[in-house]
Amino acid sequence: MISSSKWSLHKFFAKSPHIRPFLPPTSLYQPALLSTYLGKYDTVYIKPTRTHMGKGILRVQKLDGGYQFVKERGEAVRVSTLEELQKMLDKQLVEKNYIIQKGIDLAQLNGRPFDIRVMMMRNGLGRWQYAGMLAKVAGSDSVITNVARGGGYAVSVPHALEKSLSMGASEIRKIEQNLIRLSYQVCSHFNKYRHSAQIGVDFAIDKHGEIVVIEVNYDFPSHGLFAKLKDKTYFRTIKRLHYQYRNRVKRKKAVKKRPVT
């Protein structure tokens, strides 16, 4: 069984030839890697390996004449040198382990970055089924797109792609189909090590319309996010599939308990 840490999950999904091309460059954080990553990328994220909902995430950016970082949300802290940056980050990194990851130049809606959550559920037959997707828009001063923690909001994917990237209906449908296809591949690969009844896959869409897998949420991905959409179709589908699969599990348990005559 794989560990639930972000680093272990990244290594696990990197073994899939279908998923690997969509993963951002990622390493287990150590101070020496900060210079390496900022030498390659203008923006990097440093994330605790075992926290959820965007807790403790830092965005670090390289600027003309210095650097800046933000922890979750609020005003950026600016410094002049890499040495100063390292000292400041050392005070912020209070968890045991972190990963460092290339920052994605996320598409934006009204000046706020967003990512896309695709919800996958097991149905009444125990098979994976696509249940819905939405766009999570970051709060006004947040570097994370978690709606509850970052003060953001949820909108439909077609709305987000049309308004942010000026995509037409056929382009949007192609993106949606690719997201669904990749989500099925994530679920199929995940089956090899751990059982889950529901998986929420978070994808980044960059400003060129390219897809990146950000995170796979397999314990309790939020159903309530989908209740925030004006159209409740996805929310009703999620609840229906959840009910079907729960009843399937109950029936199987009942059969096991039935006395042999």
For each residue, the residues with C-beta under 8 A, 3 or more apart:
1: 193 194
2: 8 9 12 193 194
3: 8 9
4: 8 9 50 219
5: 8 9 49 50 97
6: 9 10 47 48 49 50 99 215
7: 10 11 26 28 49 97 99
8: 2 3 4 5 11 12 49
9: 2 3 4 5 6 12 13 216
10: 6 7 13 14 23 26 99
11: 7 8 14 15
12: 2 8 9 15 189 193
13: 9 10 16 19 20 23 186 189 213 216
14: 10 11 19 20 23
15: 11 12 20 189
16: 13 19 20 185 189
17: 20
18: 182 185 189
19: 13 14 16 22 23 182 185 186 189 213
20: 13 14 15 16 17 23
21:
22: 19 182 211 212 213
23: 10 13 14 19 20 26 212 213
24: 101 102 104 204 212 213 214
25: 37 40 41 101 102
26: 7 10 23 99 100 101 102
27: 30 33 37 99 100 101
28: 7 49 97 98 99 100
29: 33 46 93 97 98 99 100
30: 27 33
31: 34 86 90
32: 35 36
33: 27 29 30 36 37 100
34: 31 37 38 44 60 82 85 86 89 100
35: 32 38 39 82
36: 32 33 39 40
37: 25 27 33 34 40 41 44 100 102
38: 34 35 41 42 44 60 62 67 82
39: 35 36
40: 25 36 37 102
41: 25 37 38 44 62 102 103
42: 38 61 62 103
43: 59 60 61 62 102 103 105
44: 34 37 38 41 59 60 100 101 102 103
45: 57 58 59 60 100 101 102 103 143
46: 29 57 58 60 89 93 98 99 100 101
47: 6 51 56 57 58 98 99 101
48: 6 51 55 56 57 95 97 98
49: 5 6 7 8 28 95 96 97 98 99
50: 4 5 6 95 96 97
51: 47 48 55 56 95
52: 55 217
53: 146 148 149
54: 57 72 144 145 146 149 150
55: 48 51 52 72 149
56: 47 48 51 71 72 94 95
57: 45 46 47 48 54 71 72 143 144
58: 45 46 47 69 70 71 72 89 92 93 143
59: 43 44 45 69 70 103 143
60: 34 38 43 44 45 46 67 68 69 85 89
61: 42 43 67 68 69 76 103
62: 38 41 42 43 67
63: 66 67 68 78
64:
65: 80
66: 63 78 79 80 81
67: 38 60 61 62 63 78 79 80 81 82 84 85
68: 60 61 63 76 77 78 79
69: 58 59 60 61 76 77 85 88 89 92
70: 58 59 73 74 75 76 77 143
71: 56 57 58 74 92
72: 54 55 56 57 58 142 143 144 149 150
73: 70 139 141 142 143 144 150 151
74: 70 71 141
75: 70 141
76: 61 68 69 70
77: 68 69 70 88
78: 63 66 67 68
79: 66 67 68 84 85 88
80: 65 66 67 84
81: 66 67 84 85
82: 34 35 38 67 85 86
83: 86 87
84: 67 79 80 81 87 88
85: 34 60 67 69 79 81 82 88 89
86: 31 34 82 83 89 90
87: 83 84 90 91
88: 69 77 79 84 85 91 92
89: 34 46 58 60 69 85 86 92 93
90: 31 86 87 93
91: 87 88
92: 58 69 71 88 89
93: 29 46 58 89 90 98
94: 56
95: 48 49 50 51 56 98
96: 49 50
97: 5 7 28 29 48 49 50
98: 28 29 46 47 48 49 93 95
99: 6 7 10 26 27 28 29 46 47 49
100: 26 27 28 29 33 34 37 44 45 46
101: 24 25 26 27 44 45 46 47
102: 24 25 26 37 40 41 43 44 45
103: 41 42 43 44 45 59 61
104: 24 204 206 212 214
105: 43 206 207
106: 113 114 115 204 205 206 207
107: 113 114 160 161 164 165 205 206 207 209
108: 111 112 113 114 164 207
109: 112 114 135 137 155 160 163 164
110: 137 163
111: 108
112: 108 109 137 138 139 140 152
113: 106 107 108 137 138 145
114: 106 107 108 109 135 136 137 138 145 152 155 160 164 205
115: 106 135 136 145 202 203 204 205 214
116: 133 134 135 136 157 160 179 202 203 204 205
117: 133 134 135 136 200 201 202 203 221 225
118: 130 132 133 179 180 183 200 201 203
119: 130 131 132 133 198 199 200 221 226 234 238
120: 128 129 130 131 183 184 186 187 198 199 200 201
121: 128 129 131 197 198 238 241 242 245
122: 126 127 128 129 197 198 241 245
123: 126 127 128 129 241 244 245
124: 241 244 245 247 248
125: 248
126: 122 123 245 248
127: 122 123
128: 120 121 122 123 184 187 188 199
129: 120 121 122 123 241
130: 118 119 120 180 183 184
131: 119 120 121 234 237 238 241
132: 118 119 226 233 234 235 237 238
133: 116 117 118 119 157 176 179 180 234
134: 116 117 154 155 156 157 225 226 228 229 234
135: 109 114 115 116 117 154 155 156 157 159 160 161
136: 114 115 116 117 145 146 147 152 154 202 225
137: 109 110 112 113 114 145 152 153 154 155 160
138: 112 113 114 142 143 144 145 150 152
139: 73 112 142 150 151 152
140: 112 151
141: 73 74 75 151
142: 72 73 138 139 145 150 151 152
143: 45 57 58 59 70 72 73 138 150
144: 54 57 72 73 138 149 150
145: 54 113 114 115 136 137 138 142 150 152 202
146: 53 54 136 149 150 152
147: 136 150 151 152 153 154 225 228
148: 53 222
149: 53 54 55 72 144 146
150: 54 72 73 138 139 142 143 144 145 146 147
151: 73 139 140 141 142 147
152: 112 114 136 137 138 139 142 145 146 147
153: 137 147 228
154: 134 135 136 137 147 225 226 228 229
155: 109 114 134 135 137 159 160 229
156: 134 135 159 160 229 231
157: 116 133 134 135 160 161 172 175 176 179
158: 161 162 169 172 176
159: 135 155 156 162 163
160: 107 109 114 116 135 137 155 156 157 163 164
161: 107 135 157 158 164 165 167 171 172 175 205
162: 158 159 165 166 167 168 172
163: 109 110 159 160
164: 107 108 109 114 160 161
165: 107 161 162 205 207 209
166: 162
167: 161 162 171 172 175 209
168: 162 171 172
169: 158 172 173
170: 173 174
171: 161 167 168 174 175 209
172: 157 158 161 162 167 168 169 175 176
173: 169 170 176 177
174: 170 171 177 178
175: 157 161 167 171 172 178 179 205 209 211
176: 133 157 158 172 173 179 180
177: 173 174 180 181
178: 174 175 181 182 211
179: 116 118 133 157 175 176 182 183 201 203 211
180: 118 130 133 176 177 183 184
181: 177 178 184 185
182: 18 19 22 178 179 185 186 201 203 211 213
183: 118 120 130 179 180 186 187 199 201
184: 120 128 130 180 181 187 188
185: 16 18 19 181 182 188 189
186: 13 19 120 182 183 189 190 199 201 213 216
187: 120 128 183 184 190 191 199
188: 128 184 185 191
189: 12 13 15 16 18 19 185 186 192
190: 186 187 193 194 196 199 216 218
191: 187 188 195
192: 189
193: 1 2 12 190
194: 1 2 190 218
195: 191
196: 190 199 218 219
197: 121 122 242 245
198: 119 120 121 122 218 220 221 242
199: 119 120 128 183 186 187 190 196 216 217 218 221
200: 117 118 119 120 216 217 218 221 222
201: 117 118 120 179 182 183 186 213 215 216 217
202: 115 116 117 136 145 213 214 215 216 217
203: 115 116 117 118 179 182 211 212 213 214
204: 24 104 106 115 116 211 212 213 214
205: 106 107 114 115 116 161 165 175 209 210 211 212
206: 104 105 106 107 209 210 212
207: 105 106 107 108 165
208:
209: 107 165 167 171 175 205 206
210: 205 206
211: 22 175 178 179 182 203 204 205
212: 22 23 24 104 203 204 205 206
213: 13 19 22 23 24 182 186 201 202 203 204 216
214: 24 104 115 202 203 204
215: 6 201 202
216: 9 13 186 190 199 200 201 202 213
217: 52 199 200 201 202 220 221
218: 190 194 196 198 199 200 221
219: 4 196
220: 198 217
221: 117 119 198 199 200 217 218
222: 148 200 225 226
223: 226 227 235 238 239 242
224: 227 228
225: 117 134 136 147 154 222 228
226: 119 132 134 154 222 223 229 232 234 235 238
227: 223 224 232 235
228: 134 147 153 154 224 225
229: 134 154 155 156 226 232 234 235
230:
231: 156 234
232: 226 227 229 235 236
233: 132 236 237
234: 119 131 132 133 134 226 229 231 237 238
235: 132 223 226 227 229 232 238 239
236: 232 233 239 240
237: 131 132 233 234 240 241
238: 119 121 131 132 223 226 234 235 241 242
239: 223 235 236 242 243
240: 236 237 243 244
241: 121 122 123 124 129 131 237 238 244 245
242: 121 197 198 223 238 239 245 246
243: 239 240 246 247
244: 123 124 240 241 247 248
245: 121 122 123 124 126 197 241 242 248 249
246: 242 243 249 250
247: 124 243 244 250 251
248: 124 125 126 244 245 251 252
249: 245 246 252 253
250: 246 247 253 254
251: 247 248 254 255
252: 248 249 255 256
253: 249 250 256 257
254: 250 251 257 258
255: 251 252 258
256: 252 253
257: 253 254
258: 254 255
259:
260:
261:
